[in-house]
């Protein structure tokens, strides 16, 4: 099979080197997809893949070198090519960094240099530099995958597969609803009654409160409107003991309930909060048997206070967490394991002080008000202790609107959908304690949607499929071993 070095010797360019074009053939790693191969300077219909094409375009062997440098960067760091030349913190503190990691980094900086004059002129030159970078020591043996692969194929995909090959794939299957276009929908994993296979939503809009119910057996939809309800935004949860839908009004913390028939909305006794206590993500505590709220926003501050509603007192009580707690934030994803005794918290916007417009040195993804934190925590309600699973901004996905805990795999699964408002294939990322330092993107198969709106993620208890509610309909996603 041709490889960049051999192609260059023959006066040809590949013009689309990337990890997806590295394949195994009879046990050998090969460079595939020759639709864009041509002589230097020849016209080409396909302009290359964004992020692997250098600023100078497609006109010389140095273009293939640039793409190969970006490919090696992705395989070595685990970061997206658009993050070049950033490096993950764990790589720079690795014991291999001082022996040869820094040198490999210098080679990749030159290979993917935006200036043609600063780049290696050919794949052969890049290969020679990689050979020199190898100290021949045992510590470098894991990097030898790069050297061997480049020597054999000019592409280092062996290392990509070795480091990043996921153990699972996400297989998508379309369920009967042609579309899912229920206005004002805010049904979540916390409002689903799997025993009766009913999914509820209780949502605020300026014209009042909207109660909705979706029968997951026949997809029939029911709705009712309460114009006399709360006049601010609210969050909702299905109370596991009463079965009712409970909603918490922002700012005041006023609690309301709606029966399963959706015929009546009742305001529960509540000692109102204040403007510093905009309510945050809701949870259920099976130990105290209370509805709780974590974090929120108010008066230009985020906070990470945890409160629980005490019906007999008609008010909220503060919960004291032990040891380290997450940074103050607003809008995190908060989701449980099946026992509801362990809760996982992901992302949200905030900072260490909680004060708006307070940037933190060294952190990126700052929108002028708060940082997008992209950290993952676990809360054990039996001990009221938080455990940090992913540090702040160690993983920086583009857009993660949903996440769930998968009990069968004992893993957290994130769904990423690319830029908001644009159509992209949806991808699941897999994270398991002790196996992955960062979430791994899973290959996907089946009927994947390419829309940008996610309404709900559910874990189906019997099959443990992930049900994904989108504008384009409802999908069941099976996570299967590769």
Steps between C-alpha positions, in 0.01 A plus 500: 500500500633849418601725792597870507873436470459262206242727339733797529785305340267431208410871471153449645311652793233332712329828604272349766717341771299462822428231763182386322707405194725261692392137463631151567545268200618144569643612829687798353411863558425673171406843373163485323269719289685590182224709348699818552844364399660693216815662372634812661313800367222293340138607557296316762124505562524409867669784694616282792361468851475814710763510770744284304545744211776759550447870427709470184256253347562180306799570283806315639615195700520730801119497495497126574761559771272759662208254502724225637621734775142579601416128494795419726400785730149358543627148565763610750301753703145371460392857412314614192715630212349847543658516846853492351753580648341479849614212721308324779642560846543129576728463197734775612536359850557147370844350586555449124471872425853591609658199325344521155147646516625854460700395196204332334302817567764709321480267200122530483520878533722505193296242308178697546657846468263737320791635294623278214858619565480382862371154412680179402525485123396134478376202699849351475646792695230464766574128528870567546433747781270253673773237482748738661250584774481138610744438786465124457401470864219302652317822588476579132368159405142623505599776259669246272157442352540838336850428372414155367179615340663797332787282379258249354226731379600862556193549715525407875142378514609200705552732793167666439321167520710380794433808710147596403321186382176488703368173636139581409293647220167685504237338278202725427149373423203720409186448709148548358434875552570670169573827678516629858374857486321560830525867583620603849631150570729457802456133584819338632632179651372636834141532373466151351283224651650185345270271700203636305715616206382860522718807452388830651592864448419805712627818338466873554425747225385866531139391442508253789595142587468220245446141618569227245507120498635263235405131501816312398297193400287662230650851481170670583538852633286690755530865604345755734566870564488684834508878438478568877831323575835654599620798299869412489707221356491167676656154518304180549537147637264205548474426872586127538268454801192704409539446126404864445688750290668759720627829365730756664464865403822693438598775748229431760537121521120468507399136459200390292360155427288355222316168506569231243174583323616858454165646608615711794803705601553550875735746671669332795592678821834668440719738694617713212865547420654821365661629182838358601356149485391438144427129508728262313499135394255280693561157653329244725657385826371150595672519838338824622200438267513859376517690174826696481657772289866555416659829397347784306532864405385828649612862535797453261633205701497124455494276807538133590277496805297183542152524647220252567129568531340401834121468446410497869674838543402631158850623432853427390785384722870536419702179461862507616729309264824360636854578377543628142191607306458598132554854383196733507303467179167531324337258260689174564387156388406303813406132455481193728584133515197265536511515882487882501770487769776603260462807282730619224546868422647619171600844372297815551626858480679662791835562670674444832372822657147485360524866400399591146777624264777352711742321263731230637862495370577198285139413419351542155137487381417829673200687354556832679273403791596149611717203405351185349637262764464157332588316821341181631417433868336221694287564810447217751184586693577244770804705607427843343842487334595615152771327294666670203506267198610744226674828593383836367554529123721191479248387237362777280221369275329741267139449612364238741126551560444166672662224705387184679642235730486153341458241780589196289836648404551699822595788271394855420391568142498850354327596176670771290331672207753750361417868458158603637258585221689297239446147378766248606511125556434433866776318686515330837810524719579228753663554841565227757684540826846344487492432126498839328677817597271689260166405342546299180296567190312186396462395138137501395279295273136487399261792458680792663321837485682813389294765678616729776208484747499249784193484723549200727735209576358193676645162602249222424523268804439167324724534195720778641475673164530879504186665370581827324219749437571740213306720261551224246330240719596252771797264473612201707880479522664171597855514635661180371852355525710548189 
